């Protein structure tokens, strides 16, 4: 997936074209508005990393989506463990917390 970010106004307004790398971007674009302080932070971070702002945004979005998918998978492990009969009683949790606090 390729995200292209280009400034369309002076401050805080970008158009993001989303498509596959090496292929034409989709006909639709996503427009986001950034507060001036966010745009300044983005510019600073991109500059410090030696990257273009669109590359930083693409990496941030990809990281966020990967984390979100991972988190949802991890959350589903709880109910699956219960279904398998794997759980810790309230008393066991209390004892574990006490051991941790004493160490």
Backbone as XML, in Angstrom:
<?xml version="1.0"?>
<chain id="A" units="angstrom">
  <residue number="1" name="UNK">
    <atom name="N" x="0.848" y="-1.168" z="0.000"/>
    <atom name="CA" x="0.000" y="0.000" z="0.000"/>
    <atom name="C" x="0.893" y="1.230" z="0.000"/>
  </residue>
  <residue number="2" name="UNK">
    <atom name="N" x="0.605" y="2.166" z="-0.834"/>
    <atom name="CA" x="1.393" y="3.386" z="-0.933"/>
    <atom name="C" x="0.527" y="4.567" z="-0.533"/>
  </residue>
  <residue number="3" name="UNK">
    <atom name="N" x="1.027" y="5.408" z="0.339"/>
    <atom name="CA" x="0.303" y="6.601" z="0.754"/>
    <atom name="C" x="1.110" y="7.799" z="0.305"/>
  </residue>
  <residue number="4" name="UNK">
    <atom name="N" x="0.477" y="8.664" z="-0.445"/>
    <atom name="CA" x="1.141" y="9.873" z="-0.897"/>
    <atom name="C" x="0.507" y="11.047" z="-0.181"/>
  </residue>
  <residue number="5" name="UNK">
    <atom name="N" x="1.330" y="11.861" z="0.428"/>
    <atom name="CA" x="0.852" y="13.003" z="1.192"/>
    <atom name="C" x="1.391" y="14.248" z="0.522"/>
  </residue>
  <residue number="6" name="UNK">
    <atom name="N" x="0.509" y="15.148" z="0.131"/>
    <atom name="CA" x="0.986" y="16.384" z="-0.470"/>
    <atom name="C" x="0.229" y="17.558" z="0.115"/>
  </residue>
  <residue number="7" name="UNK">
    <atom name="N" x="0.930" y="18.625" z="0.337"/>
    <atom name="CA" x="0.310" y="19.825" z="0.905"/>
    <atom name="C" x="-0.561" y="20.471" z="-0.153"/>
  </residue>
  <residue number="8" name="UNK">
    <atom name="N" x="-1.767" y="20.874" z="0.233"/>
    <atom name="CA" x="-2.646" y="21.561" z="-0.704"/>
    <atom name="C" x="-2.979" y="22.967" z="-0.230"/>
  </residue>
  <residue number="9" name="UNK">
    <atom name="N" x="-2.621" y="23.282" z="0.976"/>
    <atom name="CA" x="-2.765" y="24.626" z="1.502"/>
    <atom name="C" x="-1.537" y="24.935" z="2.325"/>
  </residue>
  <residue number="10" name="UNK">
    <atom name="N" x="-1.439" y="26.168" z="2.784"/>
    <atom name="CA" x="-0.247" y="26.580" z="3.520"/>
    <atom name="C" x="0.015" y="25.723" z="4.743"/>
  </residue>
  <residue number="11" name="UNK">
    <atom name="N" x="-0.959" y="25.606" z="5.628"/>
    <atom name="CA" x="-0.702" y="24.975" z="6.919"/>
    <atom name="C" x="-1.769" y="23.929" z="7.217"/>
  </residue>
  <residue number="12" name="UNK">
    <atom name="N" x="-1.310" y="22.760" z="7.549"/>
    <atom name="CA" x="-2.172" y="21.761" z="8.159"/>
    <atom name="C" x="-3.160" y="21.052" z="7.265"/>
  </residue>
  <residue number="13" name="UNK">
    <atom name="N" x="-3.060" y="21.136" z="5.981"/>
    <atom name="CA" x="-4.029" y="20.451" z="5.140"/>
    <atom name="C" x="-3.280" y="19.574" z="4.152"/>
  </residue>
  <residue number="14" name="UNK">
    <atom name="N" x="-3.622" y="18.304" z="4.131"/>
    <atom name="CA" x="-2.941" y="17.353" z="3.273"/>
    <atom name="C" x="-3.958" y="16.498" z="2.552"/>
  </residue>
  <residue number="15" name="UNK">
    <atom name="N" x="-3.574" y="15.994" z="1.412"/>
    <atom name="CA" x="-4.371" y="15.012" z="0.692"/>
    <atom name="C" x="-3.559" y="13.729" z="0.684"/>
  </residue>
  <residue number="16" name="UNK">
    <atom name="N" x="-4.188" y="12.648" z="1.072"/>
    <atom name="CA" x="-3.507" y="11.366" z="1.084"/>
    <atom name="C" x="-4.130" y="10.517" z="-0.017"/>
  </residue>
  <residue number="17" name="UNK">
    <atom name="N" x="-3.330" y="10.112" z="-0.986"/>
    <atom name="CA" x="-3.782" y="9.207" z="-2.038"/>
    <atom name="C" x="-3.301" y="7.822" z="-1.659"/>
  </residue>
  <residue number="18" name="UNK">
    <atom name="N" x="-4.202" y="6.879" z="-1.616"/>
    <atom name="CA" x="-3.866" y="5.542" z="-1.159"/>
    <atom name="C" x="-3.953" y="4.582" z="-2.333"/>
  </residue>
  <residue number="19" name="UNK">
    <atom name="N" x="-2.915" y="3.786" z="-2.524"/>
    <atom name="CA" x="-2.898" y="2.803" z="-3.603"/>
    <atom name="C" x="-1.751" y="1.841" z="-3.404"/>
  </residue>
  <residue number="20" name="UNK">
    <atom name="N" x="-1.582" y="0.891" z="-4.324"/>
    <atom name="CA" x="-0.482" y="-0.065" z="-4.254"/>
    <atom name="C" x="0.779" y="0.561" z="-4.811"/>
  </residue>
  <residue number="21" name="UNK">
    <atom name="N" x="1.925" y="0.206" z="-4.218"/>
    <atom name="CA" x="3.214" y="0.717" z="-4.705"/>
    <atom name="C" x="3.392" y="0.326" z="-6.163"/>
  </residue>
  <residue number="22" name="UNK">
    <atom name="N" x="3.885" y="1.286" z="-6.927"/>
    <atom name="CA" x="4.172" y="1.010" z="-8.315"/>
    <atom name="C" x="2.941" y="1.036" z="-9.203"/>
  </residue>
  <residue number="23" name="UNK">
    <atom name="N" x="1.780" y="1.127" z="-8.627"/>
    <atom name="CA" x="0.546" y="1.189" z="-9.394"/>
    <atom name="C" x="-0.094" y="2.554" z="-9.211"/>
  </residue>
  <residue number="24" name="UNK">
    <atom name="N" x="-1.023" y="2.845" z="-10.057"/>
    <atom name="CA" x="-1.736" y="4.121" z="-9.917"/>
    <atom name="C" x="-2.464" y="4.176" z="-8.592"/>
  </residue>
  <residue number="25" name="UNK">
    <atom name="N" x="-2.494" y="5.358" z="-8.006"/>
    <atom name="CA" x="-3.248" y="5.542" z="-6.767"/>
    <atom name="C" x="-4.735" y="5.449" z="-7.091"/>
  </residue>
  <residue number="26" name="UNK">
    <atom name="N" x="-5.519" y="5.095" z="-6.115"/>
    <atom name="CA" x="-6.959" y="5.065" z="-6.305"/>
    <atom name="C" x="-7.438" y="6.452" z="-6.678"/>
  </residue>
  <residue number="27" name="UNK">
    <atom name="N" x="-8.615" y="6.518" z="-7.270"/>
    <atom name="CA" x="-9.155" y="7.809" z="-7.674"/>
    <atom name="C" x="-9.586" y="8.647" z="-6.485"/>
  </residue>
  <residue number="28" name="UNK">
    <atom name="N" x="-9.801" y="7.999" z="-5.363"/>
    <atom name="CA" x="-10.225" y="8.733" z="-4.179"/>
    <atom name="C" x="-9.015" y="9.156" z="-3.371"/>
  </residue>
  <residue number="29" name="UNK">
    <atom name="N" x="-9.114" y="10.277" z="-2.727"/>
    <atom name="CA" x="-8.043" y="10.765" z="-1.854"/>
    <atom name="C" x="-8.635" y="10.999" z="-0.479"/>
  </residue>
  <residue number="30" name="UNK">
    <atom name="N" x="-7.802" y="10.886" z="0.526"/>
    <atom name="CA" x="-8.221" y="11.158" z="1.885"/>
    <atom name="C" x="-7.590" y="12.483" z="2.282"/>
  </residue>
  <residue number="31" name="UNK">
    <atom name="N" x="-8.408" y="13.370" z="2.749"/>
    <atom name="CA" x="-7.902" y="14.679" z="3.135"/>
    <atom name="C" x="-7.906" y="14.771" z="4.650"/>
  </residue>
  <residue number="32" name="UNK">
    <atom name="N" x="-6.789" y="15.170" z="5.204"/>
    <atom name="CA" x="-6.711" y="15.355" z="6.647"/>
    <atom name="C" x="-6.245" y="16.772" z="6.929"/>
  </residue>
  <residue number="33" name="UNK">
    <atom name="N" x="-6.731" y="17.311" z="8.003"/>
    <atom name="CA" x="-6.295" y="18.632" z="8.445"/>
    <atom name="C" x="-5.527" y="18.463" z="9.736"/>
  </residue>
  <residue number="34" name="UNK">
    <atom name="N" x="-4.367" y="19.079" z="9.793"/>
    <atom name="CA" x="-3.558" y="19.023" z="10.996"/>
    <atom name="C" x="-3.509" y="20.404" z="11.619"/>
  </residue>
  <residue number="35" name="UNK">
    <atom name="N" x="-3.595" y="20.434" z="12.930"/>
    <atom name="CA" x="-3.400" y="21.697" z="13.639"/>
    <atom name="C" x="-1.970" y="22.151" z="13.378"/>
  </residue>
  <residue number="36" name="UNK">
    <atom name="N" x="-1.728" y="23.434" z="13.361"/>
    <atom name="CA" x="-0.381" y="23.933" z="13.072"/>
    <atom name="C" x="0.703" y="23.310" z="13.950"/>
  </residue>
  <residue number="37" name="UNK">
    <atom name="N" x="0.399" y="23.084" z="15.235"/>
    <atom name="CA" x="1.418" y="22.508" z="16.112"/>
    <atom name="C" x="1.718" y="21.052" z="15.733"/>
  </residue>
  <residue number="38" name="UNK">
    <atom name="N" x="0.706" y="20.313" z="15.259"/>
    <atom name="CA" x="0.948" y="18.942" z="14.816"/>
    <atom name="C" x="1.755" y="18.927" z="13.523"/>
  </residue>
  <residue number="39" name="UNK">
    <atom name="N" x="1.433" y="19.822" z="12.630"/>
    <atom name="CA" x="2.184" y="19.897" z="11.385"/>
    <atom name="C" x="3.647" y="20.225" z="11.673"/>
  </residue>
  <residue number="40" name="UNK">
    <atom name="N" x="3.879" y="21.138" z="12.618"/>
    <atom name="CA" x="5.250" y="21.503" z="12.971"/>
    <atom name="C" x="5.982" y="20.307" z="13.573"/>
  </residue>
  <residue number="41" name="UNK">
    <atom name="N" x="5.308" y="19.557" z="14.422"/>
    <atom name="CA" x="5.922" y="18.367" z="15.016"/>
    <atom name="C" x="6.236" y="17.325" z="13.944"/>
  </residue>
  <residue number="42" name="UNK">
    <atom name="N" x="5.299" y="17.131" z="13.021"/>
    <atom name="CA" x="5.512" y="16.189" z="11.931"/>
    <atom name="C" x="6.710" y="16.612" z="11.090"/>
  </residue>
  <residue number="43" name="UNK">
    <atom name="N" x="6.788" y="17.886" z="10.770"/>
    <atom name="CA" x="7.904" y="18.390" z="9.975"/>
    <atom name="C" x="9.226" y="18.199" z="10.717"/>
  </residue>
  <residue number="44" name="UNK">
    <atom name="N" x="9.224" y="18.454" z="12.013"/>
    <atom name="CA" x="10.442" y="18.296" z="12.811"/>
    <atom name="C" x="10.877" y="16.838" z="12.860"/>
  </residue>
  <residue number="45" name="UNK">
    <atom name="N" x="9.927" y="15.952" z="13.127"/>
    <atom name="CA" x="10.238" y="14.526" z="13.213"/>
    <atom name="C" x="10.752" y="14.014" z="11.871"/>
  </residue>
  <residue number="46" name="UNK">
    <atom name="N" x="10.099" y="14.420" z="10.799"/>
    <atom name="CA" x="10.528" y="13.987" z="9.468"/>
    <atom name="C" x="11.930" y="14.500" z="9.170"/>
  </residue>
  <residue number="47" name="UNK">
    <atom name="N" x="12.181" y="15.748" z="9.496"/>
    <atom name="CA" x="13.488" y="16.338" z="9.246"/>
    <atom name="C" x="14.574" y="15.626" z="10.046"/>
  </residue>
  <residue number="48" name="UNK">
    <atom name="N" x="14.308" y="15.373" z="11.327"/>
    <atom name="CA" x="15.274" y="14.688" z="12.181"/>
    <atom name="C" x="15.564" y="13.272" z="11.690"/>
  </residue>
  <residue number="49" name="UNK">
    <atom name="N" x="14.555" y="12.635" z="11.093"/>
    <atom name="CA" x="14.718" y="11.271" z="10.600"/>
    <atom name="C" x="15.263" y="11.243" z="9.173"/>
  </residue>
  <residue number="50" name="UNK">
    <atom name="N" x="15.374" y="12.414" z="8.561"/>
    <atom name="CA" x="15.837" y="12.469" z="7.175"/>
    <atom name="C" x="14.826" y="11.887" z="6.202"/>
  </residue>
  <residue number="51" name="UNK">
    <atom name="N" x="13.558" y="12.029" z="6.533"/>
    <atom name="CA" x="12.483" y="11.464" z="5.710"/>
    <atom name="C" x="11.522" y="12.561" z="5.296"/>
  </residue>
  <residue number="52" name="UNK">
    <atom name="N" x="10.732" y="12.261" z="4.289"/>
    <atom name="CA" x="9.656" y="13.161" z="3.885"/>
    <atom name="C" x="8.480" y="12.963" z="4.837"/>
  </residue>
  <residue number="53" name="UNK">
    <atom name="N" x="7.687" y="14.009" z="4.996"/>
    <atom name="CA" x="6.538" y="13.931" z="5.905"/>
    <atom name="C" x="5.595" y="12.807" z="5.508"/>
  </residue>
  <residue number="54" name="UNK">
    <atom name="N" x="5.382" y="12.603" z="4.197"/>
    <atom name="CA" x="4.463" y="11.539" z="3.777"/>
    <atom name="C" x="4.978" y="10.160" z="4.171"/>
  </residue>
  <residue number="55" name="UNK">
    <atom name="N" x="6.294" y="9.977" z="4.169"/>
    <atom name="CA" x="6.872" y="8.696" z="4.577"/>
    <atom name="C" x="6.644" y="8.467" z="6.070"/>
  </residue>
  <residue number="56" name="UNK">
    <atom name="N" x="6.821" y="9.514" z="6.860"/>
    <atom name="CA" x="6.591" y="9.400" z="8.305"/>
    <atom name="C" x="5.131" y="9.062" z="8.574"/>
  </residue>
  <residue number="57" name="UNK">
    <atom name="N" x="4.218" y="9.737" z="7.889"/>
    <atom name="CA" x="2.791" y="9.472" z="8.079"/>
    <atom name="C" x="2.469" y="8.039" z="7.678"/>
  </residue>
  <residue number="58" name="UNK">
    <atom name="N" x="3.009" y="7.588" z="6.552"/>
    <atom name="CA" x="2.765" y="6.222" z="6.096"/>
    <atom name="C" x="3.247" y="5.222" z="7.132"/>
  </residue>
  <residue number="59" name="UNK">
    <atom name="N" x="4.442" y="5.422" z="7.664"/>
    <atom name="CA" x="4.985" y="4.510" z="8.672"/>
    <atom name="C" x="4.147" y="4.526" z="9.944"/>
  </residue>
  <residue number="60" name="UNK">
    <atom name="N" x="3.709" y="5.703" z="10.362"/>
    <atom name="CA" x="2.885" y="5.805" z="11.569"/>
    <atom name="C" x="1.557" y="5.086" z="11.398"/>
  </residue>
  <residue number="61" name="UNK">
    <atom name="N" x="0.923" y="5.270" z="10.259"/>
    <atom name="CA" x="-0.358" y="4.612" z="10.005"/>
    <atom name="C" x="-0.164" y="3.100" z="9.950"/>
  </residue>
  <residue number="62" name="UNK">
    <atom name="N" x="0.878" y="2.638" z="9.260"/>
    <atom name="CA" x="1.148" y="1.201" z="9.177"/>
    <atom name="C" x="1.402" y="0.620" z="10.565"/>
  </residue>
  <residue number="63" name="UNK">
    <atom name="N" x="2.210" y="1.308" z="11.374"/>
    <atom name="CA" x="2.494" y="0.842" z="12.738"/>
    <atom name="C" x="1.227" y="0.792" z="13.575"/>
  </residue>
  <residue number="64" name="UNK">
    <atom name="N" x="0.394" y="1.833" z="13.450"/>
    <atom name="CA" x="-0.850" y="1.879" z="14.214"/>
    <atom name="C" x="-1.749" y="0.702" z="13.834"/>
  </residue>
  <residue number="65" name="UNK">
    <atom name="N" x="-1.903" y="0.462" z="12.537"/>
    <atom name="CA" x="-2.777" y="-0.616" z="12.082"/>
    <atom name="C" x="-2.247" y="-1.974" z="12.527"/>
  </residue>
  <residue number="66" name="UNK">
    <atom name="N" x="-0.932" y="-2.180" z="12.439"/>
    <atom name="CA" x="-0.351" y="-3.436" z="12.899"/>
    <atom name="C" x="-0.576" y="-3.628" z="14.397"/>
  </residue>
  <residue number="67" name="UNK">
    <atom name="N" x="-0.373" y="-2.566" z="15.172"/>
    <atom name="CA" x="-0.580" y="-2.655" z="16.616"/>
    <atom name="C" x="-2.039" y="-2.937" z="16.933"/>
  </residue>
  <residue number="68" name="UNK">
    <atom name="N" x="-2.946" y="-2.288" z="16.234"/>
    <atom name="CA" x="-4.373" y="-2.486" z="16.472"/>
    <atom name="C" x="-4.763" y="-3.942" z="16.199"/>
  </residue>
  <residue number="69" name="UNK">
    <atom name="N" x="-4.271" y="-4.501" z="15.101"/>
    <atom name="CA" x="-4.569" y="-5.895" z="14.781"/>
    <atom name="C" x="-3.973" y="-6.824" z="15.836"/>
  </residue>
  <residue number="70" name="UNK">
    <atom name="N" x="-2.727" y="-6.565" z="16.257"/>
    <atom name="CA" x="-2.081" y="-7.375" z="17.291"/>
    <atom name="C" x="-2.886" y="-7.306" z="18.590"/>
  </residue>
  <residue number="71" name="UNK">
    <atom name="N" x="-3.270" y="-6.110" z="18.987"/>
    <atom name="CA" x="-4.005" y="-5.923" z="20.236"/>
    <atom name="C" x="-5.315" y="-6.705" z="20.212"/>
  </residue>
  <residue number="72" name="UNK">
    <atom name="N" x="-6.033" y="-6.638" z="19.108"/>
    <atom name="CA" x="-7.306" y="-7.367" z="19.010"/>
    <atom name="C" x="-7.087" y="-8.871" z="19.104"/>
  </residue>
  <residue number="73" name="UNK">
    <atom name="N" x="-6.007" y="-9.371" z="18.479"/>
    <atom name="CA" x="-5.691" y="-10.802" z="18.596"/>
    <atom name="C" x="-5.390" y="-11.169" z="20.047"/>
  </residue>
  <residue number="74" name="UNK">
    <atom name="N" x="-4.615" y="-10.331" z="20.744"/>
    <atom name="CA" x="-4.256" y="-10.602" z="22.132"/>
    <atom name="C" x="-5.483" y="-10.582" z="23.035"/>
  </residue>
  <residue number="75" name="UNK">
    <atom name="N" x="-6.387" y="-9.660" z="22.791"/>
    <atom name="CA" x="-7.608" y="-9.577" z="23.607"/>
    <atom name="C" x="-8.439" y="-10.840" z="23.436"/>
  </residue>
  <residue number="76" name="UNK">
    <atom name="N" x="-8.472" y="-11.381" z="22.221"/>
    <atom name="CA" x="-9.252" y="-12.592" z="21.966"/>
    <atom name="C" x="-8.684" y="-13.821" z="22.674"/>
  </residue>
  <residue number="77" name="UNK">
    <atom name="N" x="-7.428" y="-13.756" z="23.078"/>
    <atom name="CA" x="-6.825" y="-14.886" z="23.782"/>
    <atom name="C" x="-7.473" y="-15.103" z="25.145"/>
  </residue>
  <residue number="78" name="UNK">
    <atom name="N" x="-7.963" y="-14.034" z="25.774"/>
    <atom name="CA" x="-8.603" y="-14.155" z="27.087"/>
    <atom name="C" x="-9.829" y="-15.048" z="27.050"/>
  </residue>
  <residue number="79" name="UNK">
    <atom name="N" x="-10.817" y="-14.704" z="26.227"/>
    <atom name="CA" x="-12.000" y="-15.572" z="26.153"/>
    <atom name="C" x="-11.671" y="-16.987" z="25.672"/>
  </residue>
  <residue number="80" name="UNK">
    <atom name="N" x="-10.696" y="-17.109" z="24.772"/>
    <atom name="CA" x="-10.312" y="-18.439" z="24.292"/>
    <atom name="C" x="-9.743" y="-19.273" z="25.432"/>
  </residue>
  <residue number="81" name="UNK">
    <atom name="N" x="-8.948" y="-18.647" z="26.299"/>
    <atom name="CA" x="-8.392" y="-19.362" z="27.453"/>
    <atom name="C" x="-9.500" y="-19.814" z="28.393"/>
  </residue>
  <residue number="82" name="UNK">
    <atom name="N" x="-10.478" y="-18.940" z="28.604"/>
    <atom name="CA" x="-11.605" y="-19.318" z="29.469"/>
    <atom name="C" x="-12.368" y="-20.498" z="28.880"/>
  </residue>
  <residue number="83" name="UNK">
    <atom name="N" x="-12.574" y="-20.452" z="27.556"/>
    <atom name="CA" x="-13.272" y="-21.559" z="26.892"/>
    <atom name="C" x="-12.511" y="-22.870" z="27.053"/>
  </residue>
  <residue number="84" name="UNK">
    <atom name="N" x="-11.180" y="-22.776" z="27.122"/>
    <atom name="CA" x="-10.343" y="-23.969" z="27.294"/>
    <atom name="C" x="-10.194" y="-24.356" z="28.764"/>
  </residue>
  <residue number="85" name="UNK">
    <atom name="N" x="-10.841" y="-23.611" z="29.660"/>
    <atom name="CA" x="-10.759" y="-23.915" z="31.082"/>
    <atom name="C" x="-9.487" y="-23.415" z="31.741"/>
  </residue>
  <residue number="86" name="UNK">
    <atom name="N" x="-8.761" y="-22.544" z="31.057"/>
    <atom name="CA" x="-7.528" y="-21.990" z="31.615"/>
    <atom name="C" x="-7.832" y="-20.632" z="32.233"/>
  </residue>
  <residue number="87" name="UNK">
    <atom name="N" x="-7.717" y="-20.560" z="33.540"/>
    <atom name="CA" x="-7.928" y="-19.292" z="34.226"/>
    <atom name="C" x="-7.259" y="-19.333" z="35.578"/>
  </residue>
  <residue number="88" name="UNK">
    <atom name="N" x="-7.136" y="-18.174" z="36.194"/>
    <atom name="CA" x="-6.543" y="-18.054" z="37.529"/>
    <atom name="C" x="-7.636" y="-17.514" z="38.439"/>
  </residue>
  <residue number="89" name="UNK">
    <atom name="N" x="-7.781" y="-18.127" z="39.592"/>
    <atom name="CA" x="-8.824" y="-17.694" z="40.521"/>
    <atom name="C" x="-8.479" y="-16.336" z="41.122"/>
  </residue>
  <residue number="90" name="UNK">
    <atom name="N" x="-9.473" y="-15.697" z="41.654"/>
    <atom name="CA" x="-9.293" y="-14.400" z="42.312"/>
    <atom name="C" x="-8.273" y="-14.507" z="43.447"/>
  </residue>
  <residue number="91" name="UNK">
    <atom name="N" x="-8.346" y="-15.599" z="44.192"/>
    <atom name="CA" x="-7.430" y="-15.800" z="45.310"/>
    <atom name="C" x="-5.985" y="-15.924" z="44.813"/>
  </residue>
  <residue number="92" name="UNK">
    <atom name="N" x="-5.801" y="-16.681" z="43.714"/>
    <atom name="CA" x="-4.457" y="-16.836" z="43.161"/>
    <atom name="C" x="-3.896" y="-15.503" z="42.674"/>
  </residue>
  <residue number="93" name="UNK">
    <atom name="N" x="-4.746" y="-14.701" z="42.077"/>
    <atom name="CA" x="-4.310" y="-13.379" z="41.615"/>
    <atom name="C" x="-3.876" y="-12.542" z="42.810"/>
  </residue>
  <residue number="94" name="UNK">
    <atom name="N" x="-4.672" y="-12.562" z="43.880"/>
    <atom name="CA" x="-4.334" y="-11.813" z="45.083"/>
    <atom name="C" x="-2.993" y="-12.236" z="45.661"/>
  </residue>
  <residue number="95" name="UNK">
    <atom name="N" x="-2.752" y="-13.539" z="45.711"/>
    <atom name="CA" x="-1.475" y="-14.044" z="46.225"/>
    <atom name="C" x="-0.307" y="-13.623" z="45.330"/>
  </residue>
  <residue number="96" name="UNK">
    <atom name="N" x="-0.501" y="-13.667" z="44.026"/>
    <atom name="CA" x="0.559" y="-13.244" z="43.101"/>
    <atom name="C" x="0.880" y="-11.763" z="43.276"/>
  </residue>
  <residue number="97" name="UNK">
    <atom name="N" x="-0.140" y="-10.944" z="43.446"/>
    <atom name="CA" x="0.065" y="-9.499" z="43.647"/>
    <atom name="C" x="0.811" y="-9.261" z="44.949"/>
  </residue>
  <residue number="98" name="UNK">
    <atom name="N" x="0.427" y="-9.951" z="46.003"/>
    <atom name="CA" x="1.133" y="-9.799" z="47.275"/>
    <atom name="C" x="2.599" y="-10.188" z="47.165"/>
  </residue>
  <residue number="99" name="UNK">
    <atom name="N" x="2.896" y="-11.282" z="46.457"/>
    <atom name="CA" x="4.289" y="-11.700" z="46.258"/>
    <atom name="C" x="5.059" y="-10.637" z="45.498"/>
  </residue>
  <residue number="100" name="UNK">
    <atom name="N" x="4.476" y="-10.086" z="44.503"/>
    <atom name="CA" x="5.143" y="-9.053" z="43.698"/>
    <atom name="C" x="5.417" y="-7.815" z="44.552"/>
  </residue>
  <residue number="101" name="UNK">
    <atom name="N" x="4.450" y="-7.415" z="45.343"/>
    <atom name="CA" x="4.600" y="-6.212" z="46.167"/>
    <atom name="C" x="5.655" y="-6.405" z="47.263"/>
  </residue>
  <residue number="102" name="UNK">
    <atom name="N" x="5.797" y="-7.638" z="47.743"/>
    <atom name="CA" x="6.777" y="-7.902" z="48.799"/>
    <atom name="C" x="8.201" y="-7.971" z="48.254"/>
  </residue>
  <residue number="103" name="UNK">
    <atom name="N" x="8.350" y="-8.267" z="46.990"/>
    <atom name="CA" x="9.713" y="-8.427" z="46.440"/>
    <atom name="C" x="10.334" y="-7.102" z="46.035"/>
  </residue>
</chain>
